[in-house]
Amino acid sequence: MRLLYVTSEVFPLAKTGGLADISRSLPIALKRLEVDVRLLIPAYPSALAHIEKLRPLAKLKPMLGIDEALLLTGILPGSNVPVLLIDAPSLFQRSGGLYQSRNGVEWPDNPLRFAYLSHVAAQIAMGRTELGWRPDVVHANDWHTGILPLLLSTEEAPRPGTVFTAHNMAFQGNFPPDILPTIGICEDHFHNGDIEFYGQASFLKAGLHYADRVTTVSPTYAREILTPEFGYGLDGVLRGRGSDFSGILNGIDEALWNPETDPHLPRTFGARSIAGKRVCKAALQEEFGLPISPNTPLIGFVSRTTHQKMADAILTALPWLSAQGAQFILLGQGETVLEAEFIKAQAEYENCVSVHIGYDEALAHRLQAGSDIILAPARFEPCGMTQLYALRYGALPVVRRTGGLADTVVDADAHSIADRTATGFIFDEASPDGLVSAIERALAAYRQPLTWRRLQLQAMAQNFSCDASATQYMSLYREIAGAAPVLREIKGGPSEEAIRLAKQLLDAGSSPARASTSDRPFPHPQEDAPDDRPALNQTH
């Protein structure tokens, strides 16, 4: 089985949120199943800085006004998964975030940038590059790759099967329809309603409509987005897909998130040797400037500070938390108004609230390892990775019963505690009162050391590796690969001339393709005022 996995981000090459994590863990798990999987992502500056064994592969033909671009190849760090990178500097070599400027403004040429990603993927899928390899299945992810199934659906020649995964229905990639000629999409697809969405052209709708199979990232979220409340206007499209739509639970990279081997921790630990977690807690309290107190419950929140993640409800609960004698630490960023309120709370409750605005991967590991309780509430949550990491690190999660949170955490009620299946604390009402009720139960359990230790053991015994996800996706891939004509591998690989041209361009400067943007309807992005904070999840 040959698989092209197309994504806008993958850890550690480029990350704003959970999409990057699953784009790493799933291909690695598929590789263990002997799938010939290759990742395709843009060559952002961070990707070029972190990729291993980077080398030029081929020159890409002119498309969408981009006259010179290269296809590079390398290895995903810490794995044996090959990565293909699209080096089109006029699109991807810029300071700021993956999707936004340093000021948080979306790049005005985002439709062109990610349409180009899909067009290159389609060329690879159809064997029209010098790669010398052609997939049986193409797996596209989120709105950034939504037009890829559309492009392949128009092919008259035998094509690979297509899977499209919607990671968050709230992020749709909706743009004015006058962009369609510029991004190489026939306007008929808009006028017949296939990609039209309230007068906009929707990348997400294109993926949902044209892919052979559509998935999302948890079974519960799959059921939720069939309803108007969670479907963001596209629930009818999903209902129309019938059995071609399913929910497959995300998994984690258990080698990367492993408290027994984690290099980011001051002391490693495991389920049967928990002493290292106490060392991690003391170090985390010191790092966040809080009093070192082994018996004080330490509550962590590592997330985007947004309404979706109920950061507003957490803010409302902070005075109550302080009165309970608990400590609270935050690592994240998001809505600036909420960030400012958390900073004010830190000043008001200086001995029990500490805030780090921004994101740091190593610090996220230390926060999971040192916290007793992890808050991972949400008004909606497609899957969630934070609670999975918390379980792995013995930090009991507090979650709302929605999406993947409901699929992965067992509420610690009297019955589940007695039968030793409980792994966290769940609430239903999306309000501060609902959140507080669950935290109150968590604090009560914390004050019973034997009960707490049993809950920790049960949490850490859970298996949410990506192996189960990979097995389910393999079944899906076989369905659509088996229904299509057998695709044979193209012999010979890249020509010597293609490699020579690629190397020539790569040697010509730090960035090989400097195509002019003056003939495109999108303004060239200008430098913005400095803001060094990295983004957590800007998949708008």
C-alpha positions in Angstrom: 0.0 0.0 0.0 1.4 3.4 -1.1 -0.1 6.4 0.8 0.4 10.2 0.2 -0.5 11.9 3.5 -1.1 15.6 2.8 -1.2 18.1 5.7 -0.5 21.8 6.4 1.5 21.0 9.6 3.3 18.1 11.3 5.3 18.1 14.5 8.2 19.0 14.9 8.4 20.7 11.5 5.5 23.0 12.0 2.8 23.1 14.7 -0.1 25.2 15.7 -2.2 22.5 17.4 -3.4 18.9 17.4 -3.4 18.6 13.6 0.4 18.6 13.8 0.4 15.9 16.5 -1.8 13.4 14.6 -0.1 14.2 11.3 3.0 12.7 13.0 1.6 9.9 15.1 -0.6 8.3 12.4 2.0 8.1 9.6 4.5 6.6 12.1 1.9 4.0 13.1 1.0 3.3 9.5 4.7 2.8 8.8 4.8 0.1 11.4 2.0 -1.6 9.4 4.4 -1.6 6.4 2.5 1.1 4.6 4.8 3.0 2.1 3.6 6.4 3.5 5.0 9.8 2.5 4.1 13.1 4.1 3.6 16.2 1.9 3.8 19.6 3.6 4.9 23.2 2.7 8.5 24.0 3.3 8.0 26.6 6.0 11.2 28.1 7.5 10.7 25.9 10.6 10.3 22.8 8.5 13.5 23.5 6.6 15.3 24.1 10.0 14.1 20.8 11.6 13.9 18.3 8.8 16.6 15.6 8.7 18.5 14.5 5.6 17.2 17.3 3.5 17.9 17.2 -0.3 16.4 18.5 -3.5 14.3 16.0 -5.5 12.8 17.7 -8.5 11.8 21.0 -10.0 8.0 21.6 -10.1 6.3 22.7 -13.2 4.8 26.3 -13.2 1.3 26.4 -11.7 -1.0 29.1 -10.4 1.5 31.9 -11.2 4.3 30.1 -9.3 7.0 29.7 -12.0 9.8 28.2 -9.9 9.5 25.9 -7.0 11.2 22.7 -5.8 10.1 19.4 -4.4 12.5 18.6 -1.5 12.7 15.4 0.5 13.9 14.5 4.0 13.0 12.4 7.0 10.6 13.3 9.8 12.8 13.6 12.9 12.6 10.7 15.3 11.1 8.4 12.7 11.7 6.6 9.4 8.8 8.4 7.6 9.8 10.2 4.4 8.7 13.8 4.0 8.2 15.7 0.8 8.4 19.5 1.1 7.1 22.1 -1.3 9.7 24.8 -1.5 7.8 27.8 -3.0 9.3 30.7 -1.0 6.9 33.4 -2.3 4.1 31.3 -0.6 5.8 29.7 2.5 9.0 31.5 3.3 7.8 34.3 5.6 8.0 35.4 9.3 5.0 35.0 11.5 2.7 32.0 11.9 1.7 29.3 9.4 -1.6 30.9 8.7 -1.3 34.4 10.1 1.1 37.3 10.4 2.8 38.1 13.6 -0.1 40.5 14.4 -2.6 37.6 14.2 -4.0 38.7 10.8 -4.6 35.9 8.3 -2.3 35.9 5.3 -4.4 37.4 2.5 -3.1 34.8 0.0 -4.0 31.8 2.1 -6.3 30.4 -0.6 -3.5 30.5 -3.1 -1.0 29.1 -0.7 -3.0 26.0 0.2 -4.5 25.6 -3.3 -0.9 25.3 -4.5 -0.3 22.6 -1.8 -3.3 20.6 -3.2 -2.3 21.1 -6.9 1.2 19.8 -6.2 -0.3 16.8 -4.3 -2.5 16.1 -7.3 0.5 16.1 -9.6 2.3 13.6 -7.4 -0.8 11.5 -7.1 -1.2 11.3 -10.9 2.5 10.5 -11.4 3.3 13.9 -13.1 6.4 14.7 -11.2 9.9 13.4 -11.3 9.4 11.6 -8.0 9.2 8.1 -9.5 6.5 7.1 -7.0 2.7 7.1 -7.1 0.3 6.5 -4.3 -2.7 4.0 -4.2 -4.5 6.4 -1.7 -4.2 10.1 -1.0 -5.2 11.2 2.6 -6.0 14.9 2.8 -6.4 16.8 6.1 -8.5 19.8 7.0 -9.7 22.7 4.9 -6.1 23.5 3.7 -6.3 20.4 1.5 -10.0 20.4 0.8 -9.7 21.0 -2.9 -7.4 18.0 -3.4 -10.2 15.5 -3.7 -12.0 17.8 -6.1 -8.9 18.1 -8.3 -8.5 14.3 -8.4 -12.2 13.7 -9.0 -11.9 15.5 -12.4 -9.2 13.2 -13.7 -10.1 10.9 -16.6 -7.1 8.7 -16.1 -7.0 6.1 -13.2 -6.5 7.9 -10.0 -5.8 7.1 -6.3 -8.6 6.7 -3.8 -9.1 9.8 -1.6 -9.8 10.2 2.1 -10.5 13.5 3.6 -10.4 14.1 7.4 -12.2 17.1 8.9 -10.3 17.8 12.2 -12.5 20.8 13.2 -15.7 21.8 11.4 -15.4 25.4 12.8 -12.4 26.0 10.5 -13.7 25.9 6.9 -11.5 27.9 4.6 -14.3 30.1 3.1 -13.2 32.7 0.5 -14.9 34.9 -2.1 -15.7 33.0 -5.2 -13.7 35.3 -7.4 -10.5 33.5 -6.3 -11.5 30.4 -8.2 -9.8 31.1 -11.5 -6.7 32.1 -9.6 -6.5 28.8 -7.7 -7.3 26.6 -10.7 -10.8 25.6 -9.9 -13.6 25.6 -12.5 -16.4 28.0 -11.5 -18.9 25.3 -12.4 -18.1 23.6 -9.0 -19.3 26.7 -7.3 -22.4 27.4 -9.4 -23.7 23.8 -9.0 -23.4 24.1 -5.2 -20.7 21.5 -4.6 -18.3 24.0 -3.0 -20.6 27.0 -2.5 -21.3 28.0 1.1 -23.5 31.1 1.8 -22.0 32.8 -1.2 -18.4 31.8 -0.4 -16.2 29.1 -1.9 -15.5 26.6 0.8 -12.4 24.5 0.8 -13.8 22.3 3.6 -17.1 21.7 1.7 -15.0 20.6 -1.3 -13.3 18.0 0.7 -16.4 16.7 2.3 -18.2 16.5 -1.0 -15.6 15.1 -3.4 -13.5 12.6 -1.3 -14.2 8.9 -1.7 -14.4 8.6 2.1 -14.7 11.3 4.8 -13.6 10.9 8.4 -13.4 12.9 11.5 -11.3 12.4 14.6 -13.6 10.7 17.1 -16.9 8.7 17.0 -18.8 11.0 19.3 -17.8 14.1 17.2 -18.8 12.2 14.1 -22.3 11.9 15.5 -22.4 15.5 16.8 -21.5 17.1 13.5 -24.4 15.5 11.8 -26.6 18.0 13.8 -27.0 21.7 13.2 -25.6 22.5 16.6 -22.1 21.2 15.8 -22.1 20.9 12.0 -21.5 24.6 11.3 -23.9 24.6 8.4 -22.3 21.6 6.7 -24.2 18.9 8.6 -26.5 18.3 5.6 -23.4 17.5 3.4 -22.2 15.0 5.9 -25.6 13.3 6.3 -25.6 13.0 2.5 -22.4 11.0 2.6 -24.1 8.2 4.5 -21.9 5.2 5.3 -18.9 6.9 3.5 -18.5 9.1 6.6 -17.1 7.8 9.9 -15.3 8.8 13.1 -11.9 7.3 13.9 -10.4 8.2 17.2 -7.1 10.0 17.1 -4.2 8.5 19.0 -0.9 9.7 20.4 2.8 9.0 19.7 3.5 7.0 22.8 7.3 7.1 22.2 7.2 10.9 22.1 4.8 11.2 25.1 6.2 8.7 27.6 7.0 9.8 31.2 9.4 6.9 31.6 11.7 8.2 28.9 10.7 11.9 28.3 13.9 13.9 28.0 12.1 17.2 28.9 11.4 16.1 32.5 13.7 16.7 35.5 12.9 13.1 36.6 11.2 10.4 34.7 8.6 8.2 36.2 6.0 5.4 35.5 2.8 4.0 36.8 4.7 1.7 39.2 7.3 4.2 40.2 5.5 7.5 40.7 8.2 9.2 42.9 9.6 11.1 39.9 6.2 12.8 39.4 6.6 14.5 42.8 10.0 15.8 41.7 8.4 17.1 38.5 5.7 18.8 40.5 8.2 20.6 42.7 10.3 21.7 39.7 7.1 23.0 37.9 6.0 25.0 41.0 9.5 26.5 41.1 9.5 27.2 37.3 6.2 29.0 37.5 7.2 31.0 40.6 4.7 29.3 43.0 5.5 28.1 46.5 6.8 24.6 46.5 4.2 22.6 48.3 4.0 18.8 47.7 0.5 18.5 49.3 -1.1 21.5 47.5 -3.2 20.3 44.5 -1.5 21.7 41.3 -4.0 22.3 38.4 -2.7 22.8 34.9 -4.3 24.2 31.7 -2.3 23.9 28.5 -4.5 25.1 25.7 -5.6 27.9 23.4 -7.2 30.6 25.6 -10.5 30.7 23.7 -14.2 30.5 24.2 -14.2 27.0 22.6 -11.8 25.8 25.3 -13.9 27.4 28.0 -11.0 29.7 29.1 -13.6 32.2 30.2 -15.2 29.7 32.5 -11.8 28.9 34.0 -11.2 32.6 34.6 -14.5 32.8 36.5 -13.6 29.8 38.6 -10.2 31.2 39.7 -11.4 33.0 42.8 -13.1 29.8 44.0 -9.9 27.7 43.2 -7.8 30.1 45.2 -10.2 29.8 48.1 -9.8 26.0 48.0 -6.0 26.4 48.5 -5.2 25.0 45.0 -2.5 26.3 42.6 -3.3 27.0 39.0 -0.8 27.3 36.1 -1.5 28.2 32.5 0.5 27.6 29.3 -1.1 28.9 26.1 -2.4 31.8 24.1 -5.4 32.8 22.1 -7.9 35.6 22.5 -6.1 38.7 23.7 -8.9 39.8 26.0 -8.7 36.5 27.8 -4.9 36.5 27.9 -5.1 40.0 29.6 -7.6 38.7 32.2 -5.4 35.7 33.1 -2.4 38.1 33.6 -4.6 40.2 35.9 -5.6 37.1 37.8 -1.9 36.2 38.2 -1.3 39.6 39.9 -4.3 39.2 42.1 -3.6 35.7 43.2 0.2 35.7 43.0 0.8 32.7 45.3 -1.7 30.4 43.6 -2.0 31.5 39.9 0.8 31.6 37.4 0.5 32.3 33.7 2.8 31.7 30.7 1.3 33.3 27.6 2.7 31.5 24.5 3.6 27.9 23.8 6.6 25.8 24.4 6.6 22.1 23.6 9.1 21.1 26.3 7.2 23.1 28.9 4.0 21.4 27.8 5.6 18.1 28.7 6.8 19.3 32.1 3.3 20.8 32.8 1.7 17.4 32.1 4.3 15.6 34.3 4.1 18.0 37.2 0.4 18.7 37.4 -2.0 16.7 39.6 -5.1 17.7 37.6 -5.3 18.9 34.0 -8.2 21.1 32.9 -9.3 20.2 29.3 -12.9 21.5 29.1 -14.5 22.5 25.8 -17.8 23.7 24.4 -17.0 21.3 21.6 -14.0 19.2 21.0 -13.4 17.1 17.9 -10.9 14.8 19.7 -8.5 16.6 22.0 -5.0 15.4 22.7 -4.4 17.2 26.0 -6.5 14.8 28.0 -4.7 11.8 26.3 -1.3 13.2 27.3 -2.7 13.9 30.8 -3.8 10.3 31.3 -0.4 9.0 30.1 1.4 11.3 32.7 -0.9 10.5 35.7 -2.5 14.0 35.7 -6.2 13.3 36.0 -8.2 15.3 33.4 -11.3 17.4 34.0 -13.3 17.4 30.8 -16.8 18.2 29.4 -18.9 15.4 28.0 -18.4 16.2 24.3 -16.7 14.9 21.2 -13.5 13.0 21.8 -13.4 14.0 25.4 -16.4 11.8 26.0 -14.8 8.9 24.1 -11.5 8.9 26.1 -12.3 9.8 29.8 -14.3 7.6 32.2 -16.0 9.8 34.9 -15.0 9.0 38.5 -18.4 8.3 40.0 -19.1 5.8 42.8 -19.6 3.0 40.4 -16.5 3.5 38.2 -14.3 4.1 41.2 -15.5 0.8 42.7 -15.0 -1.2 39.6 -11.7 0.5 38.9 -12.5 2.0 35.5 -12.5 5.7 36.4 -9.8 7.9 34.8 -11.0 11.5 35.2 -13.8 13.9 36.0 -16.6 14.8 33.5 -19.3 17.5 33.6 -22.1 18.3 31.2 -23.2 21.9 31.5 -20.9 24.3 29.5 -20.7 26.8 32.3 -18.5 27.9 35.2 -20.8 26.1 37.6 -20.5 22.8 35.6 -16.7 23.1 35.5 -16.5 23.9 39.3 -18.6 20.9 40.1 -16.1 18.6 38.4 -13.1 20.3 39.9 -14.7 20.0 43.3 -15.0 16.3 42.9 -11.4 16.1 41.7 -10.1 17.9 44.7 -12.2 15.7 47.1 -10.6 12.6 45.5 -7.1 14.2 45.7 -7.5 14.5 49.5 -8.0 10.7 49.6 -4.5 9.5 48.8 -5.4 5.8 48.2 -8.3 6.7 45.9 -6.1 9.2 44.1 -3.3 6.7 43.6 -5.7 4.1 42.2 -7.2 6.7 39.8 -3.7 7.5 38.6 -2.8 3.9 38.0 -6.0 3.4 36.0 -5.4 6.6 34.0 -1.8 5.6 33.2 -2.9 2.1 32.1 -5.0 3.4 29.3 -3.8 2.7 25.7 -4.5 5.5 23.3 -1.6 4.9 20.9 -2.2 5.5 17.3 -1.9 1.8 16.4 -5.7 1.4 16.7 -6.3 4.4 14.5 -3.8 3.1 11.9 -5.5 -0.3 11.8 -8.9 1.4 11.1 -7.5 3.6 8.5 -5.8 0.7 6.8 -9.2 -1.0 6.4 -10.6 2.2 4.9 -7.6 2.6 2.5 -8.0 -1.0 1.3 -11.7 -0.3 0.5 -11.0 2.5 -1.9 -7.7 1.3 -3.2 -9.2 -2.1 -4.1 -12.0 -0.4 -6.0 -9.7 1.5 -8.2 -7.4 0.2 -11.0 -4.1 -1.0 -9.6 -1.5 1.7 -9.7 2.0 0.6 -10.7 5.1 2.3 -9.3 6.8 4.4 -11.9 10.3 3.1 -12.6 13.5 5.0 -12.7 13.0 7.7 -10.0 14.0 11.4 -10.6 16.0 12.0 -13.8 19.6 13.2 -13.5 18.5 16.4 -15.3 15.7 17.1 -12.7 18.2 16.6 -9.8 20.8 18.8 -11.5 18.2 21.6 -11.9 17.0 21.2 -8.4 20.5 21.4 -6.9 21.3 24.4 -9.2 18.3 26.3 -7.8 19.0 25.3 -4.2 22.6 26.5 -4.5 21.5 29.8 -6.1 20.5 31.2 -2.7 18.9 30.4 0.6 15.5 30.2 -1.1 15.3 28.8 -4.6 12.1 30.2 -6.0 11.4 33.9 -5.8 8.4 34.2 -8.1 6.9 37.6 -8.5 3.5 38.1 -6.9 2.7 41.3 -8.9 0.5 39.4 -11.4 -1.7 37.8 -8.7 -4.8 39.3 -7.0 -3.4 38.8 -3.5 -1.2 41.5 -2.0 2.3 40.4 -1.1 2.5 40.1 2.7 4.3 42.9 4.4 6.4 42.7 7.5 4.4 43.3 10.6 5.3 44.7 14.0 7.4 42.1 16.0 5.5 39.6 18.1 7.6 36.6 19.0 4.9 34.6 20.6 4.3 31.3 18.7 0.8 30.3 17.8 -1.0 27.3 19.4 -3.7 26.6 16.9 -4.4 29.0 14.1 -6.1 26.6 11.7 -8.6 29.3 10.5 
